[in-house]
């Protein structure tokens, strides 16, 4: 006979409260998160004119590699913080169009063992270490239960192109304590991202799990701070829609401030083109385009990508191809010089 119930097996995971007790938020990490969130909110409202740059690997697959990258970015943040608001991109979940490795949270050992209990502990430890360096972190939330384990360590969240139209993710975003960016769909639909941003600003009630892992009813207050993120679509860039998108946001009474993803379809899936696009967009901002609040870049220690089932080369992405660290550092140094004395000093 066929089962009439849910057809899946279950294995225990740590309760959120247990993990937060075992790896508590330190005073140093809390300060980084608080200051990071506030700076990103001010940028969304046009009150912080530094260039917001969310930069880092396409996905996290190696904790040592992420710390290595974070240490280098922290050094640049300390040198460039008066003109650049640097945030580490650390994505532990990877939405897939069809099949493929779904990210560190789901398969941290890259062997199909799906050791999510280990992944949750490792993710929290990594995020504590990075925030204690003084470096704010951004991530994409895909699984709605993930924020219960790590949201206190995140300064910026993304709802991705494949989930921006999802009511579940809009509800989740309405209760997140940090600014959230909504990407346009893979087909290039910007209106979906705008509607997601508007939906997340209001109260929602929905079923969830409480910190002890019990079914509960959540009621959010709405998230008033967010961005639309342009990432291109259908193999074409959509950077020509910056002005129209900003005007559309302003028609809804929102700041017309955007983040532009220099990767994905905006660079034609050619990672080195991110460099040219970044420079072009910063020149556009310096020429008076106040809609451009920030830029996103996919970067790793080494350029390119590799298959997750192959013998791995340290520093190379196992998802989308990235630019290398030397190119990243040169790009950020160029941006710092280009901004020059055009921005007020921010701390």
C-alpha positions as CSV (number, residue, x, y, z in Angstrom):
1,X,0.0,0.0,0.0
2,X,1.1,3.5,-0.7
3,X,1.5,5.9,2.3
4,X,-1.2,8.6,2.6
5,X,1.1,10.8,4.6
6,X,4.2,12.9,3.8
7,X,6.7,10.8,1.8
8,X,10.0,11.8,3.3
9,X,12.3,10.7,6.1
10,X,13.3,13.0,9.0
11,X,16.6,13.5,10.9
12,X,17.0,15.8,13.9
13,X,18.6,19.3,13.6
14,X,19.7,21.5,16.4
15,X,17.1,23.9,17.7
16,X,17.8,27.5,16.9
17,X,17.9,28.4,20.6
18,X,20.4,25.6,21.3
19,X,22.8,26.8,18.6
20,X,22.6,30.4,19.6
21,X,23.4,29.4,23.2
22,X,26.3,27.3,22.1
23,X,27.7,30.0,19.9
24,X,26.4,33.3,21.3
25,X,26.6,36.7,19.7
26,X,29.7,38.4,21.0
27,X,29.9,42.1,21.8
28,X,32.4,42.7,19.0
29,X,30.2,40.9,16.4
30,X,27.0,42.6,17.6
31,X,28.7,46.0,17.1
32,X,29.7,45.1,13.5
33,X,26.2,43.9,12.7
34,X,24.5,47.0,14.2
35,X,26.8,49.5,12.5
36,X,26.6,47.5,9.2
37,X,22.8,47.4,9.1
38,X,22.5,51.1,10.0
39,X,25.0,52.2,7.3
40,X,23.2,50.1,4.6
41,X,19.8,51.6,5.7
42,X,21.2,55.1,5.5
43,X,22.6,54.3,2.0
44,X,19.1,53.0,1.0
45,X,17.6,56.4,2.1
46,X,20.3,58.4,0.4
47,X,21.8,59.6,3.7
48,X,25.2,57.8,3.3
49,X,26.8,58.6,0.0
50,X,29.6,56.1,0.2
51,X,29.5,53.5,-2.5
52,X,28.0,50.3,-1.1
53,X,30.0,47.3,-2.5
54,X,28.8,43.8,-1.8
55,X,31.7,41.6,-2.9
56,X,32.8,38.0,-2.4
57,X,32.5,34.5,-3.7
58,X,29.5,33.3,-5.7
59,X,29.0,30.7,-3.0
60,X,30.7,29.4,0.1
61,X,32.1,25.9,-0.1
62,X,35.3,26.1,2.1
63,X,35.3,27.8,5.5
64,X,39.1,28.3,5.4
65,X,38.8,30.0,2.0
66,X,36.0,32.3,3.2
67,X,38.1,33.4,6.2
68,X,41.1,34.0,4.0
69,X,39.1,36.2,1.7
70,X,37.4,38.0,4.6
71,X,40.8,38.9,6.1
72,X,41.9,40.5,2.8
73,X,38.6,42.4,2.5
74,X,38.8,43.6,6.1
75,X,42.2,45.1,5.4
76,X,40.7,47.1,2.5
77,X,37.7,48.1,4.5
78,X,40.0,49.6,7.1
79,X,41.8,51.6,4.4
80,X,38.8,52.6,2.3
81,X,35.9,52.9,4.8
82,X,35.5,56.7,4.3
83,X,34.5,56.2,0.7
84,X,33.5,52.6,0.2
85,X,31.0,50.7,2.4
86,X,32.4,47.2,1.9
87,X,30.2,44.1,2.7
88,X,31.3,40.5,2.3
89,X,29.1,38.4,0.1
90,X,28.8,35.0,1.9
91,X,26.1,32.8,0.3
92,X,25.5,29.4,2.0
93,X,22.4,28.5,-0.1
94,X,22.2,28.3,-3.9
95,X,18.9,28.2,-5.6
96,X,19.0,26.0,-8.7
97,X,17.0,26.3,-11.9
98,X,17.0,22.6,-12.3
99,X,19.6,20.4,-10.4
100,X,23.0,20.8,-9.0
101,X,24.9,21.5,-5.7
102,X,22.5,23.5,-3.5
103,X,25.1,25.1,-1.3
104,X,27.1,24.7,1.9
105,X,24.0,24.5,4.1
106,X,22.7,21.5,2.2
107,X,25.9,19.6,1.4
108,X,28.9,21.1,3.3
109,X,31.2,18.1,2.6
110,X,30.4,18.0,-1.1
111,X,29.7,14.3,-1.0
112,X,25.9,14.1,-0.9
113,X,25.8,13.3,2.8
114,X,23.5,16.4,3.4
115,X,25.1,17.0,6.8
116,X,23.0,20.1,7.6
117,X,23.5,19.8,11.3
118,X,27.3,20.3,10.8
119,X,26.6,23.1,8.3
120,X,24.5,25.1,10.7
121,X,27.2,25.0,13.3
122,X,30.0,25.8,10.8
123,X,28.1,28.7,9.3
124,X,27.5,30.3,12.6
125,X,31.1,29.9,13.7
126,X,32.3,31.4,10.4
127,X,29.9,34.4,10.7
128,X,31.0,35.0,14.3
129,X,34.7,35.0,13.3
130,X,34.1,37.4,10.3
131,X,31.9,39.9,12.2
132,X,34.5,39.9,15.0
133,X,37.0,41.1,12.4
134,X,34.7,44.1,11.9
135,X,33.5,43.1,8.5
136,X,29.7,43.1,7.8
137,X,28.3,40.1,6.0
138,X,25.5,39.7,3.4
139,X,23.8,36.5,2.4
140,X,20.9,35.1,0.4
141,X,18.1,33.5,2.4
142,X,16.5,30.6,0.5
143,X,15.2,28.2,3.2
144,X,12.8,30.2,5.4
145,X,14.1,28.5,8.6
146,X,17.7,29.6,8.1
147,X,17.3,33.1,9.5
148,X,16.5,31.6,13.0
149,X,20.0,30.3,13.1
150,X,22.1,33.1,11.7
151,X,20.1,36.3,11.2
152,X,21.7,38.0,14.2
153,X,25.0,37.9,12.3
154,X,23.8,39.2,8.9
155,X,23.9,42.9,8.0
156,X,22.4,42.6,4.5
157,X,20.1,39.9,3.0
158,X,19.1,39.1,-0.5
159,X,16.0,37.5,-1.9
160,X,17.1,36.0,-5.2
161,X,15.8,36.2,-8.7
162,X,14.0,32.8,-8.5
163,X,12.3,33.6,-5.2
164,X,11.4,37.3,-5.4
165,X,7.9,36.3,-6.5
166,X,7.4,33.9,-3.7
167,X,4.9,34.9,-1.0
168,X,6.8,32.8,1.5
169,X,10.0,34.8,0.9
170,X,8.3,38.1,0.9
171,X,6.7,37.2,4.3
172,X,10.1,36.1,5.6
173,X,11.7,39.4,4.5
174,X,9.0,41.4,6.3
175,X,10.3,40.0,9.6
176,X,14.1,40.2,8.9
177,X,16.0,42.7,11.1
178,X,18.3,43.8,8.3
179,X,17.9,45.6,4.9
180,X,16.8,43.2,2.1
181,X,17.5,43.4,-1.6
182,X,15.1,41.9,-4.1
183,X,16.5,40.8,-7.4
184,X,14.5,41.0,-10.7
185,X,13.5,37.7,-12.0
186,X,15.7,35.5,-14.4
187,X,13.4,36.7,-17.2
188,X,14.3,40.3,-16.4
189,X,11.0,41.3,-14.8
190,X,11.8,44.3,-12.6
191,X,8.1,44.9,-11.5
192,X,8.2,41.6,-9.6
193,X,11.1,42.9,-7.5
194,X,9.3,46.2,-6.9
195,X,6.2,44.4,-5.7
196,X,8.3,42.2,-3.5
197,X,9.9,45.3,-1.9
198,X,6.4,46.8,-1.3
199,X,5.0,43.6,0.1
200,X,7.8,43.1,2.6
201,X,7.2,46.6,4.0
202,X,3.9,45.6,5.5
203,X,2.8,43.3,8.4
204,X,2.3,39.6,7.7
205,X,1.1,36.6,9.8
206,X,2.2,33.1,8.8
207,X,3.2,29.7,10.2
208,X,6.8,29.2,11.2
209,X,9.0,27.5,13.8
210,X,9.8,29.2,17.1
211,X,13.4,29.2,18.6
212,X,12.7,25.9,20.2
213,X,11.6,24.3,16.9
214,X,7.9,24.2,17.7
215,X,5.2,25.2,15.1
216,X,4.2,28.8,15.8
217,X,2.4,31.7,14.3
218,X,4.6,34.6,13.4
219,X,3.4,38.2,13.1
220,X,5.9,40.6,11.6
221,X,6.0,44.4,11.7
222,X,7.2,44.9,8.1
223,X,10.7,45.7,6.9
224,X,10.9,49.3,5.9
225,X,14.5,49.1,4.5
226,X,15.3,47.5,1.2
227,X,16.5,47.8,-2.4
228,X,15.6,46.5,-5.8
229,X,18.7,44.8,-7.3
230,X,19.1,44.8,-11.1
231,X,20.9,41.6,-12.3
232,X,19.8,41.5,-16.0
233,X,17.7,38.8,-17.5
234,X,17.3,36.4,-20.5
235,X,21.0,36.7,-21.2
236,X,20.8,40.5,-21.5
237,X,21.8,43.4,-19.2
238,X,19.2,45.7,-17.7
239,X,21.5,48.6,-16.6
240,X,19.7,50.8,-19.1
241,X,16.6,50.5,-16.8
242,X,18.2,52.3,-13.8
243,X,16.4,55.6,-14.3
244,X,13.0,54.0,-15.1
245,X,13.2,51.7,-12.0
246,X,14.2,54.6,-9.7
247,X,11.2,56.7,-11.1
248,X,8.9,53.7,-10.5
249,X,10.1,53.4,-6.9
250,X,9.6,57.1,-6.3
251,X,6.1,56.8,-7.6
252,X,5.4,54.5,-4.7
253,X,6.9,57.0,-2.3
254,X,10.1,55.1,-1.9
255,X,13.7,56.3,-2.3
256,X,14.8,55.7,-5.9
257,X,18.0,53.9,-4.8
258,X,19.2,50.7,-6.5
259,X,21.9,48.1,-6.3
260,X,23.3,46.9,-9.5
261,X,24.6,43.3,-9.7
262,X,27.6,43.4,-12.0
263,X,27.5,39.6,-12.5
264,X,24.9,37.3,-13.9
265,X,23.2,38.5,-17.1
266,X,24.5,42.0,-16.6
267,X,28.0,40.8,-17.5
268,X,26.8,38.1,-20.0
269,X,28.1,35.4,-17.7
270,X,31.6,36.6,-18.5
271,X,33.1,37.4,-15.1
272,X,35.9,39.7,-16.4
273,X,33.2,42.0,-17.8
274,X,32.2,42.9,-14.3
275,X,35.3,45.1,-14.1
276,X,34.3,47.2,-17.1
277,X,30.7,47.4,-16.0
278,X,31.7,48.4,-12.4
279,X,33.8,51.2,-13.7
280,X,31.1,52.4,-16.1
281,X,28.5,52.5,-13.4
282,X,30.7,54.3,-10.9
283,X,31.5,56.9,-13.6
284,X,27.7,57.2,-14.1
285,X,27.2,57.7,-10.4
286,X,29.9,60.3,-10.2
287,X,28.3,62.1,-13.2
288,X,25.2,62.7,-11.0
289,X,23.1,59.5,-11.1
290,X,22.0,59.3,-7.5
291,X,19.9,56.2,-8.1
292,X,23.1,54.0,-8.0
293,X,23.6,53.3,-4.3
294,X,25.7,50.1,-4.6
295,X,27.3,47.5,-6.8
296,X,27.6,43.7,-6.4
297,X,30.6,41.8,-7.6
298,X,31.4,38.0,-7.6
299,X,35.0,37.6,-6.7
300,X,37.2,34.8,-5.3
301,X,40.9,34.3,-4.6
302,X,41.4,32.9,-8.1
303,X,39.5,33.4,-11.3
304,X,37.1,31.1,-13.0
305,X,35.1,28.1,-11.7
306,X,35.4,24.4,-11.2
307,X,33.1,21.4,-10.9
308,X,32.3,20.5,-7.3
309,X,32.9,16.8,-8.0
310,X,36.4,17.3,-9.4
311,X,39.7,17.5,-7.4
312,X,39.3,21.1,-6.1
313,X,41.8,23.9,-6.5
314,X,41.9,26.2,-3.5
315,X,40.4,29.6,-4.1
316,X,38.3,28.8,-7.1
317,X,34.5,29.0,-7.2
318,X,32.5,25.8,-7.6
319,X,29.4,27.7,-8.8
320,X,29.5,30.8,-11.0
321,X,32.9,31.9,-12.3
322,X,34.4,34.8,-10.4
323,X,37.2,37.4,-10.9
324,X,40.3,36.9,-8.9
325,X,41.5,38.8,-5.8
326,X,44.2,40.8,-7.5
327,X,41.6,42.1,-10.0
328,X,39.2,42.8,-7.1
329,X,41.7,44.8,-5.1
330,X,42.8,46.8,-8.1
331,X,39.1,47.6,-8.9
332,X,38.4,48.7,-5.3
333,X,41.5,50.8,-5.2
334,X,40.5,52.5,-8.5
335,X,37.0,53.1,-7.1
336,X,38.5,54.7,-4.0
337,X,40.7,57.0,-6.0
338,X,37.8,57.8,-8.4
339,X,35.5,58.8,-5.6
340,X,38.3,61.1,-4.3
341,X,37.1,64.1,-2.4
342,X,33.7,63.9,-3.9
343,X,32.1,62.3,-0.9
344,X,31.9,63.5,2.7
345,X,33.9,61.7,5.3
346,X,31.8,58.9,6.9
347,X,32.6,56.8,9.9
